[in-house]
Amino acid sequence: MLSTTRTLSLAYLAYFGVLGVFVPYIGIYLDSRGLDSMQIGTVLAIVTGMRIIGPNVWALLAERQRDPVGVMRKGAVLAVLGWCATLLPLDYWPLVAALALYSFCWTAILPQLETSAFHYLENDTARYSRVRSAGSVGYIILVMLGGYLLQHLGAGFLPASALLFLCLMLVVLWQLPKFVPGAQSTTAPIKFRSLWGHSAFFRFMFAAFLLQISFAPFYSFFTMFCRDLGYTGTQSGLLIAVAVAAEIVAFYFAGKVLNGRSYRVLLGFCYAVTGVRWALTGVLGGSAWVLSALMLLHAFSFAIAHSCAMQFIQQFFPEQQRSRGQALYAGLVYGGGGAVGAYLAGISWQNGQGGVQTFVLAGGVALVAAMLAWSLPAKIAPASATH
């Protein structure tokens, strides 16, 4: 019988292992099934859009049932069923429905896994960081292995590989003991309308939304972009692994980077760096050395930018409402921005003919986000001050 800490580590490894197969290679897998770039963009927009509503629905269920582990198990079972359908020779819309079911149910896991981890680790952030690092390790391993399998087996490796780690997640979740969370806060929720009347909050969310739109070509079409430039599957996997490794290192040092520095200046800088990164990826992506160096900028594009955004959430929302603030941010930015970006990237990609222009346009969107970030006030008035 594994200890709870090791069970949590395995859960993170399995969860991010699935993402390590899915996120970089789903686009090229759909391409191998005969979908054009417009259809791929639409599929990924719908799949990503599930992140807008899914986490809130599952969080409400977990709150009412007071059973986070049970909710994770339900979501994982349904996600496996949805994913199994992708093994069948489905037409376009049945395939979309299967992937949408998978994505919606998959959103049940991570928020409740985070809640469970902090409960069992007694809010010890040092222990949590060690446990959570298993997810990063799983992601890097699967990205690199996926690149190797893509080169030698083709994109058809994806369904069975992802299913293997989905099943591992099922096994692990049934080893995780259940618990009853503490009583919920009775603090009145912040009114949604009042948030959008707060100029700084609106600019912050819109900037983050635009940044996520700019990420869509990377998340949706990067492996196809590399293939069209002549890179092998293994090389594509290594490039993505470099980006994730840079992200891990940046997260480790994020506290020191943010300490004593303006979140506004850093956030704008990270968004601007991202704009340059996307533009140069499109124009100079044919150079392996340049592309490798650009992958290192993921440290700023994601890790430091995300840490700055979390600092804003911590300052803006009162303590009792921060979890709701996180859900709002995740749903609208990662779900909404990701869905819009995937759809627009699918239109612009033009089956590979528009690859360069798509990355350059993404760079322009990120630069607009940078200007919005730099326009934020130096100090954030908390949400309660807007009532």
C-alpha positions in Angstrom: 0.0 0.0 0.0 1.5 3.3 -1.1 1.7 6.3 1.3 -0.7 9.1 0.6 2.2 11.4 -0.5 3.4 8.8 -3.1 -0.2 8.3 -4.2 -0.6 12.1 -4.8 2.7 12.1 -6.7 1.5 9.3 -8.9 -1.8 11.1 -9.5 0.1 14.3 -10.6 2.4 12.2 -12.8 -0.6 10.5 -14.5 -2.6 13.7 -14.9 0.2 15.7 -16.5 1.4 12.6 -18.4 -1.9 12.6 -20.2 -1.5 16.2 -21.0 2.1 15.6 -22.2 0.7 13.3 -24.9 -2.5 15.3 -25.6 -1.5 18.9 -25.8 1.5 18.8 -28.1 0.2 16.0 -30.4 -3.6 16.2 -30.6 -3.3 18.7 -33.6 -1.1 16.4 -35.7 -3.2 13.4 -34.7 -6.4 15.1 -35.9 -4.5 16.0 -39.1 -3.6 12.3 -39.6 -7.3 11.5 -39.4 -7.9 13.8 -42.4 -9.2 16.9 -40.7 -8.2 20.2 -42.2 -6.9 23.2 -40.2 -10.3 24.8 -39.9 -11.8 21.6 -38.5 -8.8 21.1 -36.2 -9.2 24.6 -34.9 -12.9 24.1 -34.3 -12.3 20.8 -32.4 -9.7 22.4 -30.2 -11.8 25.4 -29.6 -14.7 23.2 -28.3 -12.4 21.0 -26.3 -10.7 24.0 -24.7 -14.1 25.7 -24.2 -15.1 22.9 -21.8 -12.6 24.5 -19.4 -14.9 27.5 -19.1 -17.8 25.6 -17.6 -16.4 22.3 -16.5 -14.4 23.3 -13.4 -17.3 25.3 -12.0 -19.8 22.5 -12.5 -17.5 19.9 -10.9 -16.5 22.3 -8.1 -20.2 22.9 -7.3 -20.8 19.1 -7.2 -17.8 18.6 -4.9 -19.0 21.4 -2.6 -22.5 19.9 -2.3 -21.4 16.3 -1.9 -18.3 17.4 0.3 -16.4 14.6 -1.5 -13.5 15.9 -3.7 -12.0 12.5 -4.2 -15.3 11.0 -5.2 -15.9 13.7 -7.7 -12.4 13.1 -9.2 -13.2 9.4 -9.6 -16.5 10.1 -11.3 -14.8 12.6 -13.7 -12.0 10.2 -14.4 -14.3 7.3 -15.3 -16.4 9.4 -17.7 -13.2 10.9 -19.2 -11.9 7.4 -20.0 -15.2 6.5 -21.6 -15.1 9.7 -23.7 -11.5 9.0 -24.7 -12.2 5.4 -25.6 -14.6 6.6 -28.3 -11.6 8.2 -30.1 -10.3 4.7 -30.8 -13.3 4.2 -33.1 -13.4 5.3 -36.7 -15.8 8.1 -35.9 -17.0 10.8 -38.3 -16.2 14.5 -37.6 -19.1 15.5 -35.2 -19.2 12.2 -33.2 -15.4 12.6 -32.7 -16.0 16.2 -31.6 -18.6 15.0 -29.1 -16.3 12.3 -27.7 -13.4 14.7 -27.2 -15.8 17.3 -25.7 -17.0 14.7 -23.2 -13.5 13.7 -22.4 -12.4 17.3 -21.9 -15.4 18.3 -19.7 -15.0 15.3 -17.4 -11.2 15.7 -17.3 -11.7 19.2 -15.8 -13.1 17.5 -12.7 -9.6 16.2 -11.6 -7.0 19.0 -11.2 -8.9 21.5 -9.0 -10.0 18.7 -6.6 -6.6 17.1 -6.7 -5.1 20.4 -5.6 -7.6 20.6 -2.8 -6.8 17.1 -1.7 -3.1 17.6 -1.9 -3.2 20.6 0.4 -5.5 18.8 2.8 -3.2 15.7 3.1 0.0 17.7 3.1 -1.5 20.1 5.8 -0.9 23.2 3.6 2.8 22.6 3.6 3.9 24.4 0.4 7.4 22.8 0.5 6.0 19.3 0.5 3.4 20.3 -2.1 6.1 21.6 -4.4 7.9 18.3 -4.2 4.7 16.3 -4.9 3.6 18.6 -7.7 7.0 18.3 -9.4 6.1 14.7 -10.3 3.6 16.2 -12.7 6.3 18.2 -14.5 8.5 15.1 -14.7 5.6 13.2 -16.2 4.9 15.9 -18.7 8.5 16.1 -19.9 8.9 12.4 -20.2 5.7 11.9 -22.2 6.4 14.9 -24.4 9.8 13.4 -25.3 8.5 9.8 -25.6 5.6 11.1 -27.7 8.0 12.8 -30.1 9.9 9.5 -30.5 6.7 7.5 -31.0 5.5 10.1 -33.5 8.7 9.7 -35.6 8.6 5.9 -35.6 4.9 5.0 -35.4 3.1 8.1 -36.7 0.4 10.1 -35.0 -1.7 6.9 -34.4 0.3 6.3 -31.2 -1.7 9.0 -29.3 -5.0 7.3 -28.4 -3.6 4.2 -26.8 -0.8 6.1 -25.1 -3.2 8.6 -23.5 -5.5 5.8 -22.5 -2.7 4.0 -20.7 -2.2 7.0 -18.4 -5.9 7.7 -18.1 -6.2 4.1 -16.7 -3.2 4.8 -14.4 -5.1 7.8 -13.1 -8.2 5.7 -12.4 -6.1 3.1 -10.4 -4.3 5.9 -8.4 -7.5 7.7 -7.5 -9.0 4.6 -6.1 -5.9 4.3 -3.8 -6.4 7.9 -2.6 -8.4 7.9 0.7 -11.5 10.1 0.9 -11.9 13.0 3.2 -14.5 15.6 4.2 -13.4 19.2 3.6 -13.9 21.9 6.2 -17.0 24.1 6.4 -17.3 26.6 3.6 -16.9 30.3 4.1 -20.1 32.2 4.8 -18.7 35.4 3.3 -21.1 36.8 0.7 -19.8 36.3 -2.9 -18.4 39.2 -4.8 -21.0 40.4 -7.4 -19.9 39.6 -10.9 -21.1 42.9 -12.3 -19.0 44.9 -9.9 -15.8 43.2 -11.0 -16.2 44.4 -14.6 -16.8 47.9 -13.3 -13.3 47.8 -11.9 -11.0 49.2 -14.6 -7.9 47.5 -13.4 -9.5 44.1 -13.2 -11.0 44.5 -16.7 -7.6 45.4 -18.2 -5.9 42.6 -16.3 -8.4 40.0 -17.5 -8.4 41.3 -21.1 -4.6 41.3 -21.2 -4.5 37.7 -19.9 -7.3 36.7 -22.3 -5.3 38.1 -25.3 -2.1 36.4 -24.1 -3.9 33.1 -24.1 -5.2 33.7 -27.6 -1.6 34.2 -28.7 -0.6 30.8 -27.3 -3.1 29.0 -29.5 -0.8 28.4 -32.5 1.8 27.0 -30.2 -0.6 24.7 -28.3 -2.6 23.6 -31.4 -0.2 23.6 -34.4 3.4 23.7 -33.2 4.2 20.0 -34.0 2.7 20.4 -37.5 4.7 23.6 -37.9 7.9 21.7 -37.0 7.0 18.8 -39.3 6.5 21.2 -42.2 9.9 22.8 -41.5 11.5 19.4 -41.7 12.0 18.6 -38.0 11.6 14.9 -36.9 9.0 13.9 -34.3 11.8 13.4 -31.8 13.2 16.8 -32.4 9.8 18.4 -32.0 9.4 16.6 -28.6 12.8 17.8 -27.5 11.9 21.4 -28.4 8.7 21.2 -26.3 10.6 19.5 -23.5 13.1 22.4 -23.5 10.2 24.9 -23.0 8.8 22.8 -20.1 12.2 22.5 -18.5 12.6 26.3 -18.6 9.2 26.7 -17.1 10.0 24.4 -14.2 13.3 26.2 -13.4 11.4 29.6 -13.6 8.7 28.4 -11.3 11.4 27.3 -8.8 12.9 30.8 -8.8 9.7 32.8 -9.3 9.5 33.9 -5.7 12.9 35.5 -5.8 12.2 37.1 -9.2 9.0 38.7 -8.0 10.3 39.7 -4.6 10.5 43.5 -4.4 9.6 44.0 -8.1 6.5 45.5 -9.6 4.1 42.8 -10.8 2.9 45.3 -13.5 6.4 45.8 -15.0 7.2 42.1 -14.9 3.8 41.1 -16.4 4.2 43.6 -19.2 7.7 42.5 -19.8 6.7 38.8 -20.0 3.9 39.5 -22.4 6.2 41.6 -24.6 8.8 38.8 -24.6 6.1 36.4 -25.6 5.1 38.7 -28.6 8.7 38.7 -29.8 8.9 34.9 -29.2 5.9 34.1 -31.4 7.0 36.5 -34.2 10.5 35.1 -34.4 9.1 31.5 -34.2 7.2 32.2 -37.4 10.0 34.0 -39.2 13.1 32.1 -38.0 11.6 28.8 -37.0 13.7 27.0 -39.6 16.8 27.5 -37.5 17.0 24.8 -34.9 19.3 26.9 -32.7 17.1 29.9 -32.9 14.0 27.8 -32.2 15.6 26.1 -29.2 16.6 29.5 -27.8 13.0 30.8 -28.3 11.7 27.7 -26.3 13.7 29.0 -23.3 11.5 32.1 -23.3 8.7 29.9 -22.1 10.1 30.7 -18.7 8.8 34.2 -19.1 5.8 33.5 -21.4 4.2 31.1 -18.9 6.0 30.6 -15.5 6.8 34.2 -14.5 3.7 35.6 -16.2 1.5 33.1 -14.4 3.2 33.9 -11.1 2.5 37.7 -11.7 -1.1 37.0 -12.5 -1.5 34.9 -9.3 -0.1 37.9 -7.4 -2.7 40.1 -8.9 -5.5 37.6 -7.9 -4.1 37.5 -4.3 -4.1 41.3 -4.1 -7.5 41.9 -5.8 -9.7 39.3 -4.1 -10.3 39.0 -0.4 -9.0 35.9 1.2 -12.4 34.1 1.4 -13.0 34.7 -2.3 -9.7 33.8 -3.8 -10.7 30.3 -4.9 -13.6 31.9 -6.8 -11.2 34.4 -8.3 -9.0 31.5 -9.4 -12.0 29.7 -11.0 -13.0 32.9 -12.8 -9.5 33.5 -14.1 -9.0 29.9 -15.2 -12.4 29.7 -16.9 -12.3 33.0 -18.8 -8.6 33.1 -19.6 -7.5 29.6 -20.1 -10.9 28.3 -21.3 -12.3 31.3 -23.1 -9.0 32.7 -24.5 -7.8 29.2 -25.4 -11.0 28.4 -27.3 -11.1 31.7 -29.2 -7.4 31.4 -30.0 -7.7 27.8 -31.2 -10.6 28.7 -33.5 -8.8 31.8 -35.0 -5.6 29.9 -35.4 -7.5 27.2 -37.3 -8.8 29.8 -39.7 -5.4 31.5 -40.2 -3.3 28.3 -40.5 -4.7 27.4 -43.9 -3.4 23.8 -43.7 0.1 25.0 -43.1 0.2 27.7 -45.8 -0.4 30.3 -43.2 1.9 29.1 -40.5 4.3 32.0 -40.5 1.6 34.6 -40.6 -0.3 32.9 -37.8 2.7 33.1 -35.4 3.4 36.7 -36.4 -0.2 37.7 -35.8 0.0 35.9 -32.4 3.0 38.0 -31.6 1.1 41.1 -32.3 -1.8 40.0 -30.0 0.7 39.4 -27.2 2.2 42.9 -27.7 -1.2 44.4 -27.3 -1.6 42.4 -24.1 1.8 43.8 -22.9 0.6 47.4 -23.4 -2.6 46.6 -21.4 -0.5 45.1 -18.6 1.8 48.1 -18.4 -1.3 50.3 -18.1 -2.3 48.6 -14.8 -1.9 50.6 -11.6 1.1 50.1 -9.4 -1.1 49.1 -6.5 -4.4 47.1 -6.8 -7.5 48.3 -5.0 -9.1 45.1 -3.6 -12.5 44.0 -5.0 -14.3 44.9 -1.9 -13.4 48.5 -2.5 -15.5 48.5 -5.6 -18.8 47.8 -3.9 
